[in-house]
Amino acid sequence: MDWAAGSLYPVLHRMKTNGWIEDYWVQPEGERRRRYYRITKRGVKALSHETNEWMIIHRVLMSLKNEQSVSEVG
């Protein structure tokens, strides 16, 4: 999957607004400063919830795929 900077930063901003991540700046010697992100406790909970939701969708889609495969054979 290719990510363009234009699509990534709005997602990071939304995640920060929701309190799921926090950012901090680091200025390596002789280089320009860089922004880093880390997940928060609230973000870990949100990730767990979203993962569970995704797994439900995944199981439904796989079930439909398997039913289609069976009907194609029969």
Secondary structure as GFF3:
##gff-version 3
##sequence-region A 1 74
A	DSSP	alpha_helix	5	17	.	.	.	ID=ss1
A	DSSP	beta_strand	21	26	.	.	.	ID=ss2
A	DSSP	beta_strand	34	39	.	.	.	ID=ss3
A	DSSP	alpha_helix	41	73	.	.	.	ID=ss4
###
